């Protein structure tokens, strides 16, 4: 009895040592590339600094007070909310529909998997440049179609009323394949015997999807929603390439505003406060979203 207890303790100690060996590099990387940058960002937000000079002037809460009353920042935040809402409305249903279609087709629909996944293989910068010229006023696709039918030029990216929605359309086009694959992975985790049993009981494919598959995909859908929300609130590259935040401030997002303040105006202190504000807002929205979804599950 005593020997078995000693052996159990040795195994427990060995498991702890093994876990420490494998987790230590991960912890170090997280401290260096995640925790430290967050701390440094909030520290820099309390200073006036151009990002180059070694001298940092401590200004206390000045940058944060400025941020709270900065109408441009809150407009950018509002644009991020629009991107988030429309992305959820468009990407989630289409992603589920495509995944359902591919799951029903099996291997014979592999060609569709390849074609529909192509937009995600392109970098956001490349996609941004592609659509910057594809939607151009003088030689863009919509202008060509309009002139073909006797209409005039179509200015989507230069019009403050349409620029943001044009950008959101491109974002959805690029990232729908991601959620398609995400939901396909969810479908693959469902036991095939459930579908076979449903068919034996006389259920149609539609009934199987709506009554069995979709309820079992709820955890996957919840995690996809959180990913979409956080991604939409920190979006940067494609928008910056396509419009640079313009025309005016119609497509300005929090990340593009932060970039301009930090690296165009060399106001790193205020740019850090914008980044800190982004971190707080994204954390709050994601936290509230997860709380609401988990509370409904408990109820």
C-alpha positions in Angstrom: 0.0 0.0 0.0 2.8 2.3 1.0 4.7 1.4 -2.2 1.7 2.2 -4.4 1.3 5.6 -2.7 4.9 6.4 -3.3 4.6 5.4 -7.0 1.5 7.6 -7.4 3.4 10.5 -5.9 6.3 9.9 -8.3 4.0 9.8 -11.3 2.3 13.0 -10.1 5.7 14.7 -9.7 6.8 13.5 -13.1 3.6 14.8 -14.7 4.1 18.2 -13.0 7.7 18.4 -14.2 6.7 17.4 -17.8 3.9 20.0 -17.8 6.3 22.7 -16.5 8.8 21.9 -19.2 6.3 22.2 -22.0 4.4 25.2 -20.6 7.4 27.3 -19.7 8.2 28.4 -23.3 4.5 29.2 -23.9 4.3 31.2 -20.8 7.5 33.1 -21.7 6.2 33.9 -25.2 2.9 35.1 -23.8 4.6 37.3 -21.3 6.9 38.8 -24.0 4.5 39.2 -26.9 1.1 39.6 -25.1 1.4 40.8 -21.5 4.4 43.1 -21.8 3.0 45.0 -24.9 -0.3 45.6 -23.1 1.5 47.0 -20.0 3.8 49.1 -22.2 0.8 50.5 -24.1 -0.9 51.6 -21.0 2.3 53.1 -19.6 3.0 55.0 -22.9 -0.6 56.3 -22.8 0.4 58.4 -19.8 3.2 60.2 -21.6 3.8 62.6 -24.5 6.1 60.8 -26.8 6.8 60.9 -30.5 7.8 57.2 -30.7 11.4 58.0 -31.6 12.9 60.3 -29.0 14.2 58.6 -25.8 12.5 61.3 -23.8 9.0 60.6 -22.6 7.1 63.4 -20.8 4.7 62.2 -18.2 1.3 63.8 -18.7 -0.9 61.6 -16.4 -4.4 61.2 -17.5 -4.3 63.9 -20.2 -4.4 61.5 -23.1 -7.3 59.6 -21.6 -9.3 62.7 -20.9 -8.7 63.7 -24.5 -9.8 60.3 -25.7 -13.0 60.3 -23.8 -14.0 63.6 -25.4 -12.6 62.8 -28.9 -15.6 62.8 -31.3 -13.4 61.3 -34.0 -12.6 58.2 -31.9 -16.2 57.6 -31.0 -17.2 57.9 -34.7 -14.5 55.4 -35.5 -15.9 53.2 -32.8 -19.4 53.6 -34.3 -18.0 52.5 -37.7 -16.5 49.4 -36.0 -19.9 48.6 -34.5 -21.4 48.8 -38.0 -18.7 46.5 -39.3 -19.4 44.1 -36.5 -23.2 44.1 -36.8 -23.3 43.7 -40.6 -20.5 41.0 -40.5 -22.5 39.0 -38.0 -25.7 39.3 -40.1 -24.0 38.4 -43.4 -21.1 36.1 -42.5 -22.8 33.8 -40.0 -25.9 32.7 -42.0 -24.0 32.4 -45.3 -21.2 30.5 -43.6 -23.7 28.0 -42.1 -25.5 27.6 -45.5 -22.3 26.9 -47.4 -21.1 24.5 -44.7 -24.5 22.7 -44.8 -24.4 22.5 -48.5 -20.9 21.0 -48.5 -21.7 18.6 -45.7 -24.7 17.3 -47.6 -22.6 16.9 -50.8 -19.7 15.1 -49.3 -16.6 14.4 -51.4 -18.3 15.2 -54.7 -18.5 18.8 -53.7 -14.7 19.2 -53.0 -14.4 21.5 -56.0 -16.7 24.0 -54.3 -14.6 23.8 -51.1 -11.5 24.8 -53.1 -13.2 27.6 -55.0 -15.0 29.1 -52.1 -11.9 29.0 -49.9 -9.7 30.9 -52.3 -10.6 34.4 -51.0 -9.2 33.5 -47.5 -5.9 32.4 -49.1 -5.2 35.9 -50.3 -3.7 38.4 -47.9 -6.0 41.3 -46.8 -3.6 43.8 -48.3 -3.8 42.1 -51.7 -7.6 41.9 -51.5 -7.7 45.6 -50.5 -5.6 46.7 -53.5 -7.7 44.4 -55.8 -11.0 45.9 -54.8 -9.6 49.4 -54.6 -9.1 49.2 -58.3 -12.1 47.0 -59.0 -14.4 49.6 -57.4 -12.6 52.6 -58.8 -14.9 55.3 -60.2 -13.3 55.6 -63.7 -12.5 52.0 -64.5 -14.3 49.9 -61.8 -16.6 47.0 -62.3 -19.8 48.9 -61.3 -18.9 51.8 -63.5 -18.4 49.5 -66.5 -21.7 47.8 -65.9 -23.5 51.2 -65.5 -22.0 52.6 -68.6 -22.9 49.4 -70.5 -26.5 50.2 -69.8 -26.2 53.9 -70.6 -25.7 55.1 -67.0 -23.0 57.2 -65.5 -20.0 56.6 -63.3 -20.5 54.7 -60.0 -18.4 56.0 -57.1 -18.7 53.6 -54.2 -15.4 54.2 -52.3 -15.4 58.0 -52.9 -19.0 58.5 -51.6 -19.3 58.9 -47.8 -22.7 57.3 -47.8 -21.5 54.1 -49.5 -17.8 53.7 -48.8 -18.1 51.9 -45.5 -20.7 49.4 -46.8 -18.5 48.7 -49.9 -15.6 47.9 -47.5 -17.8 45.7 -45.3 -18.9 43.8 -48.4 -15.3 43.1 -49.3 -14.6 42.0 -45.7 -17.5 39.6 -45.8 -16.5 38.2 -49.1 -13.0 37.4 -47.8 -14.0 36.0 -44.4 -17.1 34.0 -45.2 -14.9 31.0 -46.2 -13.3 31.1 -42.7 -16.7 30.6 -41.1 -17.7 28.1 -43.7 -14.7 25.9 -42.7 -15.4 26.6 -39.1 -18.9 25.3 -39.4 -17.8 22.3 -41.5 -15.5 21.3 -38.6 -18.6 21.6 -36.4 -20.5 19.3 -38.7 -17.7 16.8 -38.8 -17.9 16.4 -35.0 -21.6 15.3 -35.2 -21.9 11.5 -35.2 -23.1 10.2 -38.6 -25.3 7.7 -36.8 -27.6 10.5 -35.8 -28.2 11.4 -39.4 -28.8 7.7 -40.3 -31.2 7.3 -37.4 -33.1 10.4 -38.4 -33.4 9.1 -42.0 -34.6 5.8 -40.7 -37.2 7.5 -38.6 -38.5 9.3 -41.8 -36.9 12.7 -41.3 -35.9 14.7 -44.4 -32.5 16.3 -44.8 -34.0 19.7 -43.9 -35.5 18.4 -40.7 -32.2 16.8 -39.7 -30.4 20.1 -40.2 -32.9 22.2 -38.4 -33.9 19.8 -35.6 -30.6 18.0 -34.9 -27.5 19.5 -36.6 -28.1 23.2 -35.9 -28.9 22.7 -32.2 -25.7 20.6 -31.9 -23.8 23.4 -33.7 -24.8 26.0 -31.1 -21.4 25.9 -29.2 -19.6 26.3 -32.6 -21.9 29.2 -33.5 -21.3 31.0 -30.2 -17.5 30.8 -30.6 -17.8 32.0 -34.2 -19.8 35.0 -33.0 -17.1 35.9 -30.5 -14.4 35.6 -33.1 -16.4 37.7 -35.6 -17.0 40.4 -32.9 -13.4 40.7 -31.8 -12.1 40.6 -35.4 -14.5 43.3 -36.5 -13.6 45.6 -33.6 -9.8 45.5 -34.4 -9.9 45.4 -38.2 -7.3 47.5 -39.9 -5.3 46.4 -43.0 -8.0 45.9 -45.7 -9.7 49.2 -44.7 -6.5 51.2 -44.7 -5.5 49.9 -48.1 -8.9 50.5 -49.7 -9.8 53.9 -48.3 -7.3 55.0 -45.7 -10.2 55.9 -43.5 -11.8 58.2 -46.0 -13.5 59.9 -47.7 -13.6 62.2 -44.8 -14.0 60.0 -41.7 -16.7 57.7 -43.2 -14.6 54.5 -43.0 -12.3 55.5 -40.2 -12.0 52.6 -37.7 -10.4 52.6 -34.3 -7.3 50.8 -35.6 -6.8 53.1 -38.6 -7.2 56.2 -36.3 -4.7 54.7 -33.9 -2.2 54.1 -36.7 -2.5 57.6 -38.0 -2.0 59.2 -34.6 0.9 56.9 -33.8 2.9 56.6 -37.0 1.7 59.5 -39.3 1.5 62.2 -36.7 4.1 60.7 -34.4 1.9 61.1 -31.4 2.7 57.8 -29.8 1.4 58.7 -26.4 -2.1 59.5 -27.7 -2.0 56.6 -30.1 -1.2 54.3 -27.1 -4.3 55.6 -25.3 -6.4 54.8 -28.4 -4.9 51.3 -28.4 -5.7 51.0 -24.7 -9.3 52.2 -25.3 -9.6 49.6 -28.1 -8.4 46.9 -25.7 -10.9 48.0 -23.0 -13.9 48.3 -25.4 -13.2 45.0 -27.2 -12.7 43.2 -23.9 -15.9 44.6 -22.5 -18.0 43.8 -25.6 -16.6 40.3 -25.9 -17.0 39.6 -22.2 -20.7 40.8 -22.3 -21.4 38.7 -25.3 -20.0 35.6 -23.7 -21.8 36.3 -20.5 -25.1 36.7 -22.3 -24.7 33.6 -24.3 -23.6 31.5 -21.3 -26.5 32.9 -19.2 -29.0 31.7 -21.8 -27.4 28.3 -21.7 -27.8 28.1 -17.9 -31.4 29.3 -18.1 
